Amino acid sequence: MCGWPIAIAGVASAAFVVSANAWINAPGGFRFEGGKLVEVDPWQAMFGPTAPAQAAHVIVASFMVTGFAVAGFHAWRLARGTVNVSYHRKAMSLAAPVAAVATLAQLVIGDWSGHVVAETQPVKLAALEGQFETEAGASLRIGGWPDPDAHRTRYALKIPSGLSMLAYHDPHATVRGLDEFPAADQPPVLIVHLAFQAMVGIGSALAALAAWALVHRARRGSLPETRGFLFALAAAGPLSIVAMEAGWIVTEVGRQPWIVQGLMRTSDAVTDSPYVHASLAVAVLVYLSLAAGTFGALRLLARRPMGGEPRHGA
């Protein structure tokens, strides 16, 4: 019973934290008058146009990462051979469906998030897709290497009208390109584009793995236990973490050079406090300690046979 409040508080915490990030991506809930903030509305600021999609995207991604990390560990133990097959099989069968359902749900949420980005941050959309020219019926690019000097993205596989369809649900919609924005207001397109491709590429692979697992379970009542599936599930754990980090790179680097989109540049927000490095070091040490403790506890639990003490030398 103690687990439920922790889980609910964790999800709520993620939603509130992301609402702050959503605000800096699309600030609202106030207006300027004579250089001062007036008509401040905290509710509108917290629940702006980007908040619901961002919160859903991050929370579901967290379930994906957790599910794949847990399932991947037990899949690895099964693939390598273990004396406690029943324990690892049960643990994998609990975690893998969570990851699979979250991954397939993320396909819908990702489409929603892309539409929100297109409406609120068109320059970020142009950067993550390597779209330099404003174009109606813009193509969706798979892969590719943006070349800002040549104002083009090389070597990409293009799907005609795909970007217009995904961004605006209209194959003939016009997508604004990077060339329409001042160079000083453009994010570093290469980093953003490659991070986005990594996120989408890994997410697509995880979705295929999730579909494989769910179909097999629906037809045969259990997850696959071939070595190919087990090794793929083991790899999904670290890959899901890479995909999440790539997503944050897209979100944060894609907003540059702004710390608050359109209102305050990152260069103007740099603090001159002499204690920044010390506070950062303390925070890093605390979180490293928490990570080490969590890893140790989970490893101890994962090695424990059902209803018994840890096996020596396991």
C-alpha distance (Angstrom), angle and dihedral (degrees) to the residues before:
residue distance angle dihedral
M1 . . .
C2 3.80 . .
G3 3.79 88.9 .
W4 3.81 94.8 65.2
P5 3.83 97.7 62.4
I6 3.80 89.3 46.5
A7 3.81 91.8 51.5
I8 3.82 93.2 45.6
A9 3.80 92.1 46.5
G10 3.80 90.7 48.3
V11 3.80 92.8 53.4
A12 3.82 91.7 44.5
S13 3.80 90.5 48.8
A14 3.79 90.8 52.8
A15 3.81 91.1 49.6
F16 3.82 93.0 50.9
V17 3.80 94.1 45.2
V18 3.78 91.5 48.9
S19 3.81 90.9 48.4
A20 3.81 87.6 64.6
N21 3.80 90.3 50.9
A22 3.80 90.1 46.5
W23 3.81 89.5 54.0
I24 3.81 93.7 54.7
N25 3.81 88.3 50.3
A26 3.81 92.8 50.9
P27 3.83 109.7 9.9
G28 3.79 117.7 -157.6
G29 3.78 143.4 138.9
F30 3.81 95.7 87.8
R31 3.76 143.8 48.8
F32 3.81 135.4 -146.6
E33 3.79 121.2 -113.6
G34 3.77 120.5 172.7
G35 3.78 90.8 -14.7
K36 3.82 92.2 -55.1
L37 3.79 132.8 105.8
V38 3.80 112.5 -110.4
E39 3.81 136.0 171.2
V40 3.80 91.4 29.4
D41 3.81 110.7 -170.8
P42 3.83 111.9 -174.1
W43 3.80 93.6 -170.5
Q44 3.79 92.9 54.3
A45 3.80 89.1 46.5
M46 3.81 93.1 51.2
F47 3.79 96.5 42.8
G48 3.79 101.7 38.0
P49 3.80 126.7 149.0
T50 3.81 95.3 -78.8
A51 3.83 100.0 41.4
P52 3.85 101.8 82.7
A53 3.80 95.1 47.8
Q54 3.81 94.2 43.5
A55 3.81 93.3 47.2
A56 3.79 92.7 48.7
H57 3.80 91.3 46.3
V58 3.82 94.2 51.4
I59 3.83 97.2 41.1
V60 3.80 94.1 49.1
A61 3.82 89.9 44.7
S62 3.81 88.3 54.2
F63 3.80 90.8 55.0
M64 3.80 88.3 48.1
V65 3.78 93.3 53.0
T66 3.80 93.8 44.2
G67 3.79 93.1 47.1
F68 3.79 94.9 47.2
A69 3.81 93.4 43.3
V70 3.80 93.0 52.8
A71 3.80 95.5 39.5
G72 3.80 91.0 44.1
F73 3.79 93.0 55.5
H74 3.79 93.4 52.1
A75 3.80 91.8 42.5
W76 3.81 88.4 54.7
R77 3.79 91.1 52.3
L78 3.80 91.3 49.3
A79 3.79 92.6 47.2
R80 3.80 92.4 51.3
G81 3.79 93.5 44.5
T82 3.79 125.5 -102.8
V83 3.80 137.5 -165.0
N84 3.81 90.8 -132.2
V85 3.79 101.1 58.1
S86 3.81 95.6 151.8
Y87 3.81 93.4 55.1
H88 3.80 95.4 48.9
R89 3.80 92.5 43.0
K90 3.82 91.5 53.2
A91 3.80 92.8 45.7
M92 3.80 91.4 49.5
S93 3.81 91.6 47.4
L94 3.82 90.2 54.8
A95 3.81 98.2 46.9
A96 3.81 101.7 37.1
P97 3.85 96.7 62.6
V98 3.81 90.0 51.1
A99 3.80 89.8 54.1
A100 3.80 92.6 43.1
V101 3.81 95.9 51.0
A102 3.81 91.8 44.5
T103 3.81 91.4 49.5
L104 3.79 94.4 51.9
A105 3.82 90.5 45.1
Q106 3.80 88.1 52.1
L107 3.81 90.1 63.2
V108 3.81 89.4 65.3
I109 3.81 94.1 39.9
G110 3.81 91.0 47.9
D111 3.80 90.3 55.5
W112 3.81 89.2 50.3
S113 3.82 91.5 48.8
G114 3.80 92.0 49.9
H115 3.79 90.5 52.9
V116 3.83 90.8 50.3
V117 3.83 91.6 50.0
A118 3.80 90.4 50.4
E119 3.81 90.9 53.5
T120 3.82 98.8 41.9
Q121 3.84 106.4 26.5
P122 3.80 109.5 26.0
V123 3.82 92.5 164.3
K124 3.82 90.2 57.2
L125 3.81 89.9 50.1
A126 3.80 89.9 51.7
A127 3.80 91.3 50.0
L128 3.78 97.4 47.6
E129 3.81 90.5 49.3
G130 3.82 96.2 39.7
Q131 3.81 89.6 -122.6
F132 3.81 108.3 162.5
E133 3.81 101.3 165.5
T134 3.80 127.1 57.1
E135 3.76 103.8 -115.5
A136 3.80 141.2 172.3
G137 3.78 112.6 -134.4
A138 3.82 90.9 17.7
S139 3.78 117.6 -162.7
L140 3.78 124.0 -118.2
R141 3.80 111.5 -122.9
I142 3.78 123.7 -142.7
G143 3.78 110.3 -163.6
G144 3.77 118.8 -26.2
W145 3.79 136.9 140.8
P146 3.83 116.9 -106.7
D147 3.81 114.8 -134.5
P148 3.83 108.1 -164.1
D149 3.81 92.4 -175.1
A150 3.80 91.9 57.1
H151 3.83 92.7 35.5
R152 3.79 92.6 -129.4
T153 3.80 141.6 96.2
R154 3.78 112.3 -121.8
Y155 3.81 131.0 -150.6
A156 3.82 95.6 12.2
L157 3.79 124.6 144.9
K158 3.81 104.9 -127.4
I159 3.81 127.0 -149.6
P160 3.82 107.1 -160.6
S161 3.83 114.0 -116.9
G162 3.81 89.0 -6.9
L163 3.81 96.6 124.5
S164 3.80 93.7 47.8
M165 3.79 89.4 49.6
L166 3.80 95.2 48.6
A167 3.80 95.7 41.8
Y168 3.80 99.9 42.2
H169 3.83 104.6 8.9
D170 3.80 87.1 -119.6
P171 3.82 120.6 102.9
H172 3.82 90.3 -152.5
A173 3.82 97.3 48.2
T174 3.80 119.3 125.4
V175 3.81 116.7 -115.3
R176 3.79 115.8 -158.6
G177 3.80 113.8 -127.9
L178 3.79 131.0 -143.2
D179 3.81 91.2 -105.3
E180 3.80 88.6 68.2
F181 3.82 91.6 64.9
P182 3.84 127.6 67.3
A183 3.79 112.3 -95.3
A184 3.82 89.9 -121.5
D185 3.82 90.0 59.6
Q186 3.80 97.1 49.7
P187 3.82 123.1 102.1
P188 3.83 120.5 -130.3
V189 3.79 96.5 -80.6
L190 3.81 98.5 -162.4
I191 3.82 95.3 57.4
V192 3.80 93.7 42.7
H193 3.80 94.6 46.7
L194 3.81 95.1 47.8
A195 3.82 92.3 46.1
F196 3.79 90.4 50.1
Q197 3.80 91.8 48.8
A198 3.81 90.0 50.1
M199 3.80 91.8 50.1
V200 3.80 94.5 47.6
G201 3.80 94.3 41.1
I202 3.80 94.1 51.2
G203 3.80 91.3 41.4
S204 3.79 90.8 53.8
A205 3.80 91.5 50.2
L206 3.81 90.7 48.8
A207 3.81 90.2 49.3
A208 3.81 90.0 54.1
L209 3.81 90.0 49.5
A210 3.81 90.5 47.9
A211 3.80 92.0 51.0
W212 3.82 90.1 49.3
A213 3.81 91.1 52.3
L214 3.80 96.1 45.6
V215 3.81 95.1 45.8
H216 3.81 91.6 48.7
R217 3.80 91.2 48.0
A218 3.82 92.3 47.8
R219 3.82 92.1 50.1
R220 3.81 101.3 38.1
G221 3.78 104.7 19.3
S222 3.80 95.7 -117.9
L223 3.78 142.4 62.7
P224 3.82 120.0 -92.2
E225 3.78 113.9 -93.0
T226 3.78 100.7 -168.2
R227 3.78 114.2 130.4
G228 3.79 89.7 -116.2
F229 3.81 92.3 57.7
L230 3.81 93.5 43.0
F231 3.80 93.4 50.9
A232 3.83 90.8 45.2
L233 3.80 90.3 51.5
A234 3.81 90.9 47.3
A235 3.82 89.8 53.0
A236 3.81 90.6 47.4
G237 3.81 91.4 69.4
P238 3.82 98.7 65.4
L239 3.80 91.9 31.5
S240 3.80 91.2 57.6
I241 3.81 89.0 54.3
V242 3.82 90.1 51.0
A243 3.82 89.7 50.7
M244 3.81 92.1 51.4
E245 3.81 92.7 49.0
A246 3.81 90.3 47.3
G247 3.80 88.1 53.1
W248 3.79 91.3 54.5
I249 3.81 89.9 49.6
V250 3.80 88.3 54.2
T251 3.80 91.2 49.6
E252 3.79 98.7 45.0
V253 3.80 104.2 30.9
G254 3.81 90.0 39.3
R255 3.81 89.3 61.9
Q256 3.81 94.2 54.6
P257 2.99 137.8 151.8
W258 3.82 83.5 33.6
I259 3.79 128.2 73.6
V260 3.82 87.3 -174.6
Q261 3.79 107.7 27.8
G262 3.80 111.3 -107.0
L263 3.82 94.4 -11.7
M264 3.80 112.0 63.5
R265 3.77 129.7 21.7
T266 3.79 121.6 -137.0
S267 3.80 89.9 -123.2
D268 3.83 89.3 59.6
A269 3.80 92.8 50.3
V270 3.81 97.8 56.4
T271 3.80 107.7 121.7
D272 3.79 124.6 -134.3
S273 3.81 93.1 -155.1
P274 3.84 110.4 137.3
Y275 3.81 91.9 -143.7
V276 3.80 100.0 60.1
H277 3.79 95.7 98.6
A278 3.80 93.0 46.4
S279 3.81 93.8 49.2
L280 3.80 90.5 46.5
A281 3.81 91.1 51.1
V282 3.81 91.8 50.3
A283 3.81 91.8 48.3
V284 3.81 91.5 49.4
L285 3.81 91.7 49.5
V286 3.81 92.1 49.0
Y287 3.79 93.0 50.5
L288 3.79 93.0 44.0
S289 3.81 88.3 52.9
L290 3.80 91.1 49.3
A291 3.80 90.8 47.5
A292 3.81 92.1 49.8
G293 3.80 91.9 48.2
T294 3.79 92.6 47.4
F295 3.79 92.1 47.9
G296 3.80 91.6 48.9
A297 3.80 93.3 48.7
L298 3.79 93.8 47.0
R299 3.79 91.5 46.4
L300 3.79 90.6 51.9
L301 3.81 91.4 49.7
A302 3.79 92.4 45.5
R303 3.81 91.3 53.7
R304 3.81 94.2 47.7
P305 3.81 114.7 103.7
M306 3.79 117.0 -129.8
G307 3.79 107.7 -73.6
G308 3.81 95.2 -10.2
E309 3.75 145.8 86.6
P310 3.83 123.8 -80.8
R311 3.78 112.9 -78.7
H312 3.78 113.8 -115.8
G313 3.78 111.9 -117.4
A314 3.81 92.7 12.9
